[in-house]
Amino acid sequence: MKIEVKIDPSCGEPKILLITNKMTDEVSGVLKKLSGEAPPVIAGFRGDTLEILEQQDIFRVFASAGKVIAETPRGDFLLRQRLYELEERLDKSAFVRISNSEIINLKKVRGFDLSFTGTICVTLSNGTVTYVSRRYVTKIKQVLGI
Protein backbone atom coordinates (compact mmCIF):
# COMPACT_ATOMS: atom_id res chain seq x y z
CA MET A 1 0.00 0.00 0.00
CA LYS A 2 1.34 3.42 -0.96
CA ILE A 3 0.97 6.26 1.52
CA GLU A 4 1.29 9.89 0.51
CA VAL A 5 1.14 12.96 2.77
CA LYS A 6 0.56 16.38 1.26
CA ILE A 7 1.17 19.52 3.36
CA ASP A 8 -1.16 22.36 2.35
CA PRO A 9 -1.08 25.55 4.49
CA SER A 10 -4.56 26.54 3.22
CA CYS A 11 -6.10 23.32 4.59
CA GLY A 12 -8.15 23.98 7.72
CA GLU A 13 -8.95 20.45 8.82
CA PRO A 14 -6.99 17.26 8.02
CA LYS A 15 -8.62 15.16 5.30
CA ILE A 16 -7.85 11.57 4.36
CA LEU A 17 -8.61 10.31 0.86
CA LEU A 18 -8.26 6.61 0.15
CA ILE A 19 -8.19 5.63 -3.52
CA THR A 20 -8.58 1.96 -4.43
CA ASN A 21 -9.86 -0.18 -7.30
CA LYS A 22 -11.84 -2.48 -4.97
CA MET A 23 -12.71 -2.97 -1.33
CA THR A 24 -10.35 -5.47 0.32
CA ASP A 25 -9.76 -6.69 3.86
CA GLU A 26 -6.66 -4.49 4.01
CA VAL A 27 -8.66 -1.38 3.00
CA SER A 28 -11.43 -2.27 5.48
CA GLY A 29 -8.83 -2.67 8.23
CA VAL A 30 -7.30 0.73 7.46
CA LEU A 31 -10.74 2.36 7.49
CA LYS A 32 -11.60 0.72 10.80
CA LYS A 33 -8.34 1.92 12.37
CA LEU A 34 -8.75 5.44 11.02
CA SER A 35 -12.32 5.71 12.25
CA GLY A 36 -11.16 4.83 15.75
CA GLU A 37 -13.56 1.94 16.10
CA ALA A 38 -12.41 -0.25 18.94
CA PRO A 39 -13.36 -3.90 18.71
CA PRO A 40 -16.31 -4.62 20.98
CA VAL A 41 -15.42 -5.97 24.39
CA ILE A 42 -16.19 -9.64 25.01
CA ALA A 43 -16.83 -10.39 28.68
CA GLY A 44 -16.25 -13.95 29.83
CA PHE A 45 -17.18 -15.48 33.17
CA ARG A 46 -15.35 -18.18 35.08
CA GLY A 47 -17.17 -18.82 38.31
CA ASP A 48 -17.81 -15.45 39.93
CA THR A 49 -14.98 -13.76 38.05
CA LEU A 50 -15.52 -11.64 34.96
CA GLU A 51 -12.60 -11.28 32.54
CA ILE A 52 -12.27 -9.21 29.39
CA LEU A 53 -11.38 -11.49 26.47
CA GLU A 54 -9.24 -10.22 23.62
CA GLN A 55 -10.74 -11.32 20.31
CA GLN A 56 -7.36 -12.43 18.94
CA ASP A 57 -7.03 -14.87 21.88
CA ILE A 58 -10.31 -16.68 21.22
CA PHE A 59 -9.96 -20.01 19.40
CA ARG A 60 -13.67 -20.63 19.03
CA VAL A 61 -17.06 -19.79 20.46
CA PHE A 62 -19.55 -22.63 20.74
CA ALA A 63 -22.87 -23.57 22.30
CA SER A 64 -23.03 -26.58 24.53
CA ALA A 65 -25.85 -27.69 26.87
CA GLY A 66 -27.65 -24.36 26.39
CA LYS A 67 -24.58 -22.29 27.32
CA VAL A 68 -22.26 -20.25 25.08
CA ILE A 69 -18.56 -20.85 25.74
CA ALA A 70 -15.41 -19.12 24.48
CA GLU A 71 -12.30 -21.30 24.26
CA THR A 72 -9.06 -19.38 24.93
CA PRO A 73 -5.47 -20.21 25.94
CA ARG A 74 -6.45 -19.32 29.54
CA GLY A 75 -9.31 -21.82 29.51
CA ASP A 76 -13.01 -21.80 28.75
CA PHE A 77 -15.21 -18.84 29.64
CA LEU A 78 -18.99 -18.65 29.85
CA LEU A 79 -20.47 -15.86 27.72
CA ARG A 80 -23.80 -14.19 28.32
CA GLN A 81 -24.55 -13.37 24.67
CA ARG A 82 -26.14 -15.65 22.12
CA LEU A 83 -24.11 -16.91 19.18
CA TYR A 84 -25.86 -14.65 16.67
CA GLU A 85 -25.08 -11.61 18.87
CA LEU A 86 -21.42 -12.64 19.12
CA GLU A 87 -21.25 -13.21 15.36
CA GLU A 88 -22.16 -9.53 14.90
CA ARG A 89 -19.65 -8.34 17.51
CA LEU A 90 -16.65 -10.46 16.48
CA ASP A 91 -14.22 -9.27 13.80
CA LYS A 92 -15.71 -10.48 10.51
CA SER A 93 -12.28 -10.77 8.87
CA ALA A 94 -11.16 -13.30 11.51
CA PHE A 95 -14.26 -15.14 12.73
CA VAL A 96 -16.58 -17.34 10.68
CA ARG A 97 -19.55 -19.49 11.61
CA ILE A 98 -19.03 -23.17 10.79
CA SER A 99 -22.27 -24.57 12.20
CA ASN A 100 -25.42 -23.49 14.00
CA SER A 101 -23.55 -23.96 17.27
CA GLU A 102 -19.99 -22.80 16.54
CA ILE A 103 -17.89 -19.85 15.35
CA ILE A 104 -14.14 -20.25 14.82
CA ASN A 105 -11.23 -17.82 14.62
CA LEU A 106 -9.63 -18.37 11.18
CA LYS A 107 -6.35 -16.95 12.50
CA LYS A 108 -6.19 -19.84 14.98
CA VAL A 109 -6.74 -22.61 12.40
CA ARG A 110 -3.86 -25.04 11.89
CA GLY A 111 -5.50 -26.82 8.96
CA PHE A 112 -8.60 -27.94 7.08
CA ASP A 113 -9.07 -31.59 6.11
CA LEU A 114 -11.25 -31.81 3.01
CA SER A 115 -11.07 -35.62 2.71
CA PHE A 116 -14.35 -36.13 4.56
CA THR A 117 -17.30 -36.42 2.17
CA GLY A 118 -19.80 -33.60 2.64
CA THR A 119 -18.00 -31.86 5.49
CA ILE A 120 -14.67 -30.29 6.45
CA CYS A 121 -12.58 -31.20 9.50
CA VAL A 122 -10.95 -28.18 11.17
CA THR A 123 -7.91 -28.44 13.43
CA LEU A 124 -7.23 -25.39 15.59
CA SER A 125 -3.76 -24.34 16.76
CA ASN A 126 -4.53 -25.55 20.30
CA GLY A 127 -5.26 -29.07 19.00
CA THR A 128 -9.05 -28.85 19.11
CA VAL A 129 -10.70 -30.71 16.24
CA THR A 130 -14.14 -29.63 15.05
CA TYR A 131 -16.24 -29.98 11.92
CA VAL A 132 -17.95 -27.64 9.48
CA SER A 133 -21.57 -28.66 9.14
CA ARG A 134 -22.83 -29.48 5.64
CA ARG A 135 -24.96 -26.37 5.66
CA TYR A 136 -21.85 -24.13 6.02
CA VAL A 137 -19.39 -25.98 3.73
CA THR A 138 -20.13 -23.71 0.74
CA LYS A 139 -19.65 -20.59 2.85
CA ILE A 140 -16.31 -21.82 4.22
CA LYS A 141 -15.09 -22.70 0.73
CA GLN A 142 -15.96 -19.16 -0.40
CA VAL A 143 -14.07 -17.67 2.55
CA LEU A 144 -11.06 -19.87 1.77
CA GLY A 145 -11.29 -19.20 -1.97
CA ILE A 146 -11.58 -22.87 -2.97
C-alpha positions as CSV (number, residue, x, y, z in Angstrom):
1,M,0.0,0.0,0.0
2,K,1.3,3.4,-1.0
3,I,1.0,6.3,1.5
4,E,1.3,9.9,0.5
5,V,1.1,13.0,2.8
6,K,0.6,16.4,1.3
7,I,1.2,19.5,3.4
8,D,-1.2,22.4,2.4
9,P,-1.1,25.6,4.5
10,S,-4.6,26.5,3.2
11,C,-6.1,23.3,4.6
12,G,-8.1,24.0,7.7
13,E,-8.9,20.5,8.8
14,P,-7.0,17.3,8.0
15,K,-8.6,15.2,5.3
16,I,-7.8,11.6,4.4
17,L,-8.6,10.3,0.9
18,L,-8.3,6.6,0.2
19,I,-8.2,5.6,-3.5
20,T,-8.6,2.0,-4.4
21,N,-9.9,-0.2,-7.3
22,K,-11.8,-2.5,-5.0
23,M,-12.7,-3.0,-1.3
24,T,-10.3,-5.5,0.3
25,D,-9.8,-6.7,3.9
26,E,-6.7,-4.5,4.0
27,V,-8.7,-1.4,3.0
28,S,-11.4,-2.3,5.5
29,G,-8.8,-2.7,8.2
30,V,-7.3,0.7,7.5
31,L,-10.7,2.4,7.5
32,K,-11.6,0.7,10.8
33,K,-8.3,1.9,12.4
34,L,-8.8,5.4,11.0
35,S,-12.3,5.7,12.2
36,G,-11.2,4.8,15.7
37,E,-13.6,1.9,16.1
38,A,-12.4,-0.3,18.9
39,P,-13.4,-3.9,18.7
40,P,-16.3,-4.6,21.0
41,V,-15.4,-6.0,24.4
42,I,-16.2,-9.6,25.0
43,A,-16.8,-10.4,28.7
44,G,-16.3,-13.9,29.8
45,F,-17.2,-15.5,33.2
46,R,-15.4,-18.2,35.1
47,G,-17.2,-18.8,38.3
48,D,-17.8,-15.4,39.9
49,T,-15.0,-13.8,38.0
50,L,-15.5,-11.6,35.0
51,E,-12.6,-11.3,32.5
52,I,-12.3,-9.2,29.4
53,L,-11.4,-11.5,26.5
54,E,-9.2,-10.2,23.6
55,Q,-10.7,-11.3,20.3
56,Q,-7.4,-12.4,18.9
57,D,-7.0,-14.9,21.9
58,I,-10.3,-16.7,21.2
59,F,-10.0,-20.0,19.4
60,R,-13.7,-20.6,19.0
61,V,-17.1,-19.8,20.5
62,F,-19.5,-22.6,20.7
63,A,-22.9,-23.6,22.3
64,S,-23.0,-26.6,24.5
65,A,-25.8,-27.7,26.9
66,G,-27.6,-24.4,26.4
67,K,-24.6,-22.3,27.3
68,V,-22.3,-20.3,25.1
69,I,-18.6,-20.8,25.7
70,A,-15.4,-19.1,24.5
71,E,-12.3,-21.3,24.3
72,T,-9.1,-19.4,24.9
73,P,-5.5,-20.2,25.9
74,R,-6.4,-19.3,29.5
75,G,-9.3,-21.8,29.5
76,D,-13.0,-21.8,28.8
77,F,-15.2,-18.8,29.6
78,L,-19.0,-18.6,29.9
79,L,-20.5,-15.9,27.7
80,R,-23.8,-14.2,28.3
81,Q,-24.5,-13.4,24.7
82,R,-26.1,-15.7,22.1
83,L,-24.1,-16.9,19.2
84,Y,-25.9,-14.6,16.7
85,E,-25.1,-11.6,18.9
86,L,-21.4,-12.6,19.1
87,E,-21.2,-13.2,15.4
88,E,-22.2,-9.5,14.9
89,R,-19.6,-8.3,17.5
90,L,-16.6,-10.5,16.5
91,D,-14.2,-9.3,13.8
92,K,-15.7,-10.5,10.5
93,S,-12.3,-10.8,8.9
94,A,-11.2,-13.3,11.5
95,F,-14.3,-15.1,12.7
96,V,-16.6,-17.3,10.7
97,R,-19.5,-19.5,11.6
98,I,-19.0,-23.2,10.8
99,S,-22.3,-24.6,12.2
100,N,-25.4,-23.5,14.0
101,S,-23.6,-24.0,17.3
102,E,-20.0,-22.8,16.5
103,I,-17.9,-19.8,15.3
104,I,-14.1,-20.2,14.8
105,N,-11.2,-17.8,14.6
106,L,-9.6,-18.4,11.2
107,K,-6.4,-16.9,12.5
108,K,-6.2,-19.8,15.0
109,V,-6.7,-22.6,12.4
110,R,-3.9,-25.0,11.9
111,G,-5.5,-26.8,9.0
112,F,-8.6,-27.9,7.1
113,D,-9.1,-31.6,6.1
114,L,-11.2,-31.8,3.0
115,S,-11.1,-35.6,2.7
116,F,-14.4,-36.1,4.6
117,T,-17.3,-36.4,2.2
118,G,-19.8,-33.6,2.6
119,T,-18.0,-31.9,5.5
120,I,-14.7,-30.3,6.5
121,C,-12.6,-31.2,9.5
122,V,-11.0,-28.2,11.2
123,T,-7.9,-28.4,13.4
124,L,-7.2,-25.4,15.6
125,S,-3.8,-24.3,16.8
126,N,-4.5,-25.6,20.3
127,G,-5.3,-29.1,19.0
128,T,-9.1,-28.8,19.1
129,V,-10.7,-30.7,16.2
130,T,-14.1,-29.6,15.1
131,Y,-16.2,-30.0,11.9
132,V,-18.0,-27.6,9.5
133,S,-21.6,-28.7,9.1
134,R,-22.8,-29.5,5.6
135,R,-25.0,-26.4,5.7
136,Y,-21.9,-24.1,6.0
137,V,-19.4,-26.0,3.7
138,T,-20.1,-23.7,0.7
139,K,-19.7,-20.6,2.8
140,I,-16.3,-21.8,4.2
141,K,-15.1,-22.7,0.7
142,Q,-16.0,-19.2,-0.4
143,V,-14.1,-17.7,2.6
144,L,-11.1,-19.9,1.8
145,G,-11.3,-19.2,-2.0
146,I,-11.6,-22.9,-3.0
